[in-house]
Amino acid sequence: MKKINLIIFPLLLGLSACALFTDNEEPDIYFPYYDFEILKLGKSISDMVISPNGEFLYLADYSNNKIVQINTSSNMSVSNDIVVGSHPTALSLSPNGQTLGIALEGESNIVFMSLNDFSIIANYSISLMNVNDLSFIDSNTIIISSKTDPSCITLKMDTGIEKSESILNGEFAVNMDSSIIYVATHSSIKKYVKSGNNYIQSSTISDAYGFSATINHFVFNASSNSLFLCASNEDEESTVKHVYSYNGDNLTFAGKFLIKSPGLGVSVTQNGEKVFIAPMDADPMGIFVVEFDAETKLEKNYYLSAGNLTRRGILLSPDEKSFYVLVDTPGDNDSFEPYNSNSFDLQRINIIEN
Amino acid sequence: MSVGFSYAHEKLDSPVYGEKSIPNYNRERTDNSNLTLVLNYGVTDQFSLSGFFPYRYVLNEKILFRGQYKNQYDGGKYYRESTGLGDIILQGRIKLNPIKDHFSLIFGLGLKLSNGNINSVDKYGERISDNLQVGTGTTDPIVSLFTSELINPILLSGGVFVRISNGENIYGYQYGNELQALLNMDYLNHPSVYGGLQLNYLKTTRDHYEYGKVARDRGGESLFFAAKIGTRISTLLDTEIVAQFPLKQNLNESQLISPFLLQLGFLIKIPS
C-alpha cells in the first residue's frame, strides 16, 4: 500500500501540474500577420502608377533612368523596362490609360510612352528645370511643375507646344473632369478653376499649415470631394505627426489622421470610405500601413510592411482587394555599386475585408 | 558527490508565426549562452541535494527602422545584452522503488531562486526586456519526476520537469508556466563511449506584463529531437555533446526560434 501511494502521489501531482498548462487567455492583437508577397527590385523608385485594369504597374526607376513594367497577375514579376532619360521623378497616366507621361528631373524633358507597345512616342524639351510633378488634365495636355521655377506650364502631347500658366509650383491633385487643379505648396493649398483655356486662381486658399513643408503626396478623392495631404518638414521641433484632409470645395480643414509620424503616401478607395496611409516612422513593433475609416477618422486595420516606406510609394489596386507599397528593408543595402544606398522592393498586401 | 559543467548555446534568428516561417525584417537575432555548474550531493542512498548555478550571456541584435526606438530615432544597428549569474535552482531528490529492481523513480522538489539580475540596461540607460534579462525576479517552485530502466545495452529513461510561475517580478512581469518532458534512449555497449537519442517536449504558457496584461509573442509548444554522444574518460569523468533540432514548433504569434542548440557537458565524480 505504501509503495502504491509512492506512485500515485507523484502522478497526481504531475497531473494537477498539467492543468496549469492550458492557455485560455489571448492578448489584444491589433494587427494580424498576413502572408504577403515581395518582389525584389533593389531600385530607387520615385513614383508609380497602375493600369486601369490592374494588370500592370509602372515604376519610375530614378537611379537607373528607366520605367519598369511589373506584371501583377498571379506572382508579381518584372515584364519590361525601358530607358527614358535622366532621373524620372513623376508619372501620370492619361485618362484613357494608354499613355504615360514622365517627368525627368535630371533634364528639362517630358517623355510620353505608349503603354500598348511600351515604347516612347514623344520626347519634348521644356523650359522648366528640376521638374517635380506632372498630371494629365485632358487626353492631350499635361501640366508640369518644377521645384525651382515659380510657375507651371502645360504641354500638348501631339505638338509639344508649351504654354505658361498662372499656377504656382507644387504637387498637383486634379478633379475628375480636370476643371479644378489643386496645388499643394510648401505652406498651403491653392485652388485653380478652369475658365476657357486658362486656369484662374480661386480666392479660396487653405489655412496655412503653420510650418514649411515638403509635400510627399497629394491626392484628390472624387467621391468624398476631399484632398489628402502627406507632408513633412526638417524642423525637429515641429515635426509633422499627421496626415491632413481638406474639403475640395472651400479647402476647409476636413480631417486629421493621427499616425504619430509624417505621412509619405496615401491611397483612398474610390468610394472614399477607406484611407490607407504610409507613415515615415516605425512603431516599436515595426512599420505599418494604417487603414483609417474616412468617416470616423479612426484607425481600422494595421498592415505590417517589410521595411521603410517612401513618398508616393503606396497604391491601391483597381479592384481594391490589395495595395502595393515600395519598401526598403534595412540591412539589405550593402552594395559594391557606388552611389547606391536605397534599394526599394515592391510589396503587395491583401486588404482585410470588413 | 559530483560536480558537473554544462555549456549550451543557441542562436535564435528564424522568426515564425505559429508554425509558419516569416521574414525577419529587422534582422533580429538573440544569442543565448549558458555555462551551468551542477553540484550533486548524496545525503543517503535514497536522498540527494542538487544545485544548478547558471552563468548566462544574452545578446539581442537587430537593425531598427526609423522611429522604432525613441532613443535611436534614426534607426540602425542596435543591440541589448545582459550577463551574469542567472537564477539558481536548488532541489532535493528522493529515490523511490515502487517496483523492485525496475523503473526506479526519482522525485524532485525544489525552488528556482530570484537571485539573477533583472535590471540590465541598454547603452541608452533604458531597461531591456524581461525576457533578455539573466534573471526572472521571482522564486518559483519546481517539480520533477525521472525514471529509468536498463535493458542491456539500452538505457531507457524519461522524465517530466515543471516550473510553476509564482507571481510577478517588481516590474510587473510574470513568466508563464513551463512543462518539459523528456524521452531518452542511450546505447551503452562500449565501456567508454555511448550514444543516445532524445525527444524533448516543451510547453510554456503566455507571459503577462504590467501586472496582468497578456503578453503577445510568448509561449507555445515545441518538440525537439536530440542526438548525443558521450565518453567515460575515466570512472570519475564523463563528457557529453548534445545537438538538438526542432521537429515541430507551434508558438504564439511571432517568435524567434533556433535551428539548433548545441550543448557540451562534463561530469566529475568525487569519491566520498
Interface residues (C-beta under 8 A of the other chain):
Chain A: K3 I4 L6 I7 P10 L13 G14 A17 C18 L20 F21 T22 D23 E25 E26 P27 D28 I29 Y33 D35 I38 S261 M280 D281 A282 D283 P284 G286 I287 A306 G307 N308 T329 P330 G331
Chain B: Y17 K20 I22 P23 Y25 N26 R27 I63 L64 F65 R66 G67 Q68 Y69 G75 G76 L96 N97 P98 L105 F107 V143 L145 V160 V162 I164 G176 N177 L179 K203 T205 R206 K213 V214 A215 R216 G219 N252 E253 S254
